[in-house]
Amino acid sequence: MKHVIAGDLGGTKTRLALLRVKGEQAETLAEATYASASEPCFERILDSFVAGLDRPADAAGFGIAGPVHGGRCQATNLPWRVDSTTLSTRLGLPVALINDLVATAWGIPALAPEARLPLQAGTADPAGNLAVVAAGTGLGEAGLCRGGNAWLPIPSEGGHSSFSPVTDLDIALLQHLRRTFGHVSWERVLSGQGLVNIHGFLRIHREQAPPPTLQQAMANGDPAAAIARAAIEGHDPVCREALDIFCRLYGAEAGNYALKVMATGGVFIGGGIAPKIVTHLRDSEFLAAFRDKGRMAGLLERIPVTLIMDDRAALLGAGLYAAGLSPSARH
């Protein structure tokens, strides 16, 4: 049993916890959430959290939204540069710094049954790889593969790979986004801002201005949440179409990544968006697009697809990963 400081460093919020880890179980002893943009660096948030702890920790692990090289990361959607060696010196503990989707993948074994919502039953291969695709502030992807009796992480920045349209409308969307961004990644359509981008395209393509109530809701709060709410409540057909396209593209890219890592053990849909639109996701073309891979359709039909309903998966995974550090480990 180990006491571990765990963190999920996201573009919108940072969550820190002190966990008691035993095997694949993690008990939360203390937890706090911070607005990521409120501080110029992660260290100030970490110092605030550690100052309130009433017991020492054995190690620390942090999942961060961005590519990790040599224990260092420049966050993708934040000005933070995080270095595990610096954090280790600061805390006096072994520190692991991993990509947030690797952390989510690592946290899958710790998820309670009620935190796993099946979207496609499939038949899991016990020795097969796992994949996680998660749309939130950005689009994250990662996997786990078997290495003997242990899981080995497969880091990925696949969310920044090039968006591939399927339908004529997708092609028009790509052309529209290219005029703004040049390179159009999957994250440009599968994220909170991605839903806003799809909606903005459709307003021009359908020549329909947004109703004043929607304009006000988008201006006064989270624009993506306002669009999703209008779609689900049936207030606006363009919002409904935007969410339909979002769900279809989500399924298409989840299927793409499942093929790339041969995720016959299962695909897990994470991130903050999917649990908020779960009914719409189930009723959409998500699964049809997931399976629509030509000669590989049969393979995709057999892969279990599960929605992660616990937004603490990355936090738990960072803690489980850190609990495996030896006292001399530095990552």
Protein Blocks (a to p, Z undefined) as FASTA:
>chain_A
ZZdddddddfkbccddddddehjaccdfbdcdddfklpcbfklmmmmmmmmpcbdcfbdc
dddedddeehiacdfkbcbdcdfklmmmmnopacddddfklmmmmmmmmpcfklpccfbl
bjcdfkbccddddddfbccddddddehjaccddddfklmmccddfblmlmmmmmmmmmmn
opacfklmncfklmmmmmmmmmmmnopacdfklmmmmmmmcfklmmmmmmmnopafklmm
mmmmmmmmmmmmmmmmmmmnopanbpcdedjklmmmmmmmmmmmklmmmmmnojmmmmmm
mpccdddfbfklmmmmmmmmmmmpcfkbcZZ
